[in-house]
Amino acid sequence: MAAHPKQPLRTSNDVYRLLHDDIVEGRRKPGKRLRESDLADEVGPSRTPMR
């Protein structure tokens, strides 16, 4: 899975960039669901940027 950022991601653009890079670089498996709660655990304390 993706490496954890050093600081929580604060904007939806940050989350988009992280997910885009993970997908393009093959760190996320094709067809695997992206669950909001799992992503929030991975990238920071809030689920708001994932919405």
Z-matrix of the N, CA and C atoms (Angstrom, degrees):
N
C 1 1.443
C 2 1.523 1 108.52
N 3 1.288 2 116.44 1 174.04
C 4 1.465 3 122.07 2 -175.21
C 5 1.518 4 111.47 3 -68.95
N 6 1.316 5 114.73 4 152.73
C 7 1.462 6 119.98 5 175.79
C 8 1.526 7 109.09 6 -71.91
N 9 1.312 8 116.33 7 144.77
C 10 1.459 9 120.66 8 179.22
C 11 1.526 10 110.02 9 -75.86
N 12 1.337 11 116.19 10 134.92
C 13 1.465 12 118.60 11 176.04
C 14 1.515 13 110.58 12 -67.71
N 15 1.330 14 116.63 13 155.09
C 16 1.462 15 120.56 14 -179.96
C 17 1.522 16 111.72 15 -70.53
N 18 1.328 17 117.25 16 -34.60
C 19 1.455 18 121.86 17 177.51
C 20 1.526 19 108.10 18 -119.29
N 21 1.335 20 117.20 19 150.68
C 22 1.465 21 118.52 20 177.45
C 23 1.525 22 110.81 21 -59.74
N 24 1.326 23 115.70 22 143.06
C 25 1.458 24 120.18 23 176.19
C 26 1.520 25 108.26 24 -77.73
N 27 1.315 26 116.67 25 133.24
C 28 1.456 27 119.90 26 -170.42
C 29 1.513 28 114.54 27 -106.94
N 30 1.308 29 118.52 28 -20.62
C 31 1.461 30 118.93 29 -177.41
C 32 1.517 31 110.78 30 -123.10
N 33 1.318 32 114.52 31 161.14
C 34 1.459 33 118.80 32 177.60
C 35 1.526 34 110.66 33 -64.13
N 36 1.337 35 117.47 34 -30.11
C 37 1.471 36 120.15 35 176.18
C 38 1.518 37 111.40 36 -64.32
N 39 1.335 38 117.69 37 -38.88
C 40 1.469 39 121.36 38 176.96
C 41 1.529 40 110.26 39 -61.52
N 42 1.330 41 115.75 40 -45.55
C 43 1.463 42 120.46 41 -179.20
C 44 1.527 43 110.13 42 -65.48
N 45 1.319 44 116.46 43 -42.49
C 46 1.466 45 120.44 44 177.59
C 47 1.521 46 111.03 45 -57.67
N 48 1.330 47 116.28 46 -47.78
C 49 1.471 48 119.94 47 -179.47
C 50 1.526 49 111.04 48 -60.85
N 51 1.332 50 116.66 49 -43.25
C 52 1.463 51 120.64 50 179.39
C 53 1.531 52 110.61 51 -60.81
N 54 1.334 53 116.63 52 -49.58
C 55 1.461 54 120.13 53 -178.88
C 56 1.531 55 111.42 54 -64.76
N 57 1.303 56 116.43 55 -43.10
C 58 1.471 57 120.61 56 178.73
C 59 1.521 58 110.49 57 -58.27
N 60 1.318 59 116.56 58 -50.02
C 61 1.463 60 120.52 59 -179.17
C 62 1.525 61 111.35 60 -62.49
N 63 1.346 62 116.88 61 -41.80
C 64 1.467 63 120.46 62 179.10
C 65 1.522 64 111.56 63 -61.71
N 66 1.332 65 116.75 64 -41.12
C 67 1.461 66 120.77 65 -179.16
C 68 1.524 67 110.22 66 -69.40
N 69 1.310 68 117.01 67 -48.11
C 70 1.470 69 121.37 68 -177.74
C 71 1.529 70 111.08 69 -63.15
N 72 1.321 71 117.06 70 -37.80
C 73 1.463 72 120.75 71 -177.14
C 74 1.523 73 112.98 72 -89.46
N 75 1.338 74 117.46 73 3.68
C 76 1.451 75 121.33 74 174.06
C 77 1.521 76 115.69 75 78.92
N 78 1.320 77 118.33 76 18.67
C 79 1.458 78 120.41 77 179.20
C 80 1.525 79 112.28 78 -83.99
N 81 1.320 80 116.96 79 -12.14
C 82 1.473 81 121.76 80 175.79
C 83 1.522 82 107.38 81 -117.57
N 84 1.326 83 115.78 82 133.54
C 85 1.458 84 120.75 83 -175.74
C 86 1.529 85 110.90 84 -75.20
N 87 1.327 86 116.44 85 139.45
C 88 1.466 87 120.39 86 177.17
C 89 1.527 88 110.69 87 -59.58
N 90 1.323 89 115.67 88 137.85
C 91 1.459 90 121.02 89 177.27
C 92 1.510 91 115.11 90 83.56
N 93 1.319 92 117.70 91 -9.80
C 94 1.466 93 119.73 92 179.94
C 95 1.526 94 109.34 93 -76.17
N 96 1.319 95 115.59 94 133.67
C 97 1.462 96 120.08 95 -179.68
C 98 1.522 97 110.96 96 -69.17
N 99 1.325 98 114.55 97 143.63
C 100 1.461 99 121.30 98 175.26
C 101 1.524 100 107.17 99 -100.96
N 102 1.316 101 116.40 100 103.76
C 103 1.461 102 120.55 101 -179.34
C 104 1.520 103 109.89 102 -92.14
N 105 1.318 104 114.62 103 131.70
C 106 1.461 105 121.53 104 -177.51
C 107 1.535 106 112.16 105 -54.87
N 108 1.314 107 117.18 106 -44.41
C 109 1.469 108 120.27 107 -178.11
C 110 1.534 109 111.49 108 -67.04
N 111 1.330 110 117.21 109 -38.26
C 112 1.472 111 120.22 110 177.49
C 113 1.519 112 111.06 111 -65.73
N 114 1.334 113 116.27 112 -43.08
C 115 1.468 114 120.05 113 178.89
C 116 1.521 115 110.98 114 -63.73
N 117 1.321 116 117.23 115 -39.82
C 118 1.460 117 120.41 116 179.03
C 119 1.528 118 110.49 117 -62.16
N 120 1.325 119 117.07 118 -40.92
C 121 1.469 120 120.44 119 177.08
C 122 1.527 121 110.80 120 -62.10
N 123 1.311 122 115.70 121 -34.37
C 124 1.457 123 121.45 122 -175.85
C 125 1.532 124 113.27 123 -77.91
N 126 1.328 125 117.15 124 -40.05
C 127 1.462 126 119.69 125 -170.02
C 128 1.510 127 115.63 126 -108.58
N 129 1.301 128 119.52 127 -11.05
C 130 1.456 129 118.83 128 179.26
C 131 1.513 130 112.07 129 160.83
N 132 1.312 131 115.74 130 -177.75
C 133 1.456 132 120.71 131 -170.64
C 134 1.526 133 115.15 132 -77.79
N 135 1.301 134 119.02 133 -14.43
C 136 1.455 135 120.42 134 -172.75
C 137 1.516 136 112.06 135 -117.62
N 138 1.350 137 116.20 136 143.54
C 139 1.463 138 120.39 137 175.72
C 140 1.520 139 111.23 138 -89.70
N 141 1.307 140 117.93 139 -10.30
C 142 1.462 141 121.32 140 -175.86
C 143 1.529 142 113.59 141 -54.76
N 144 1.330 143 120.83 142 -46.42
C 145 1.477 144 118.91 143 -179.71
C 146 1.522 145 114.16 144 -64.19
N 147 1.324 146 118.24 145 -18.25
C 148 1.460 147 121.41 146 179.60
C 149 1.516 148 111.76 147 -78.73
N 150 1.310 149 118.48 148 -18.71
C 151 1.468 150 122.20 149 -174.45
C 152 1.491 151 111.84 150 -78.10
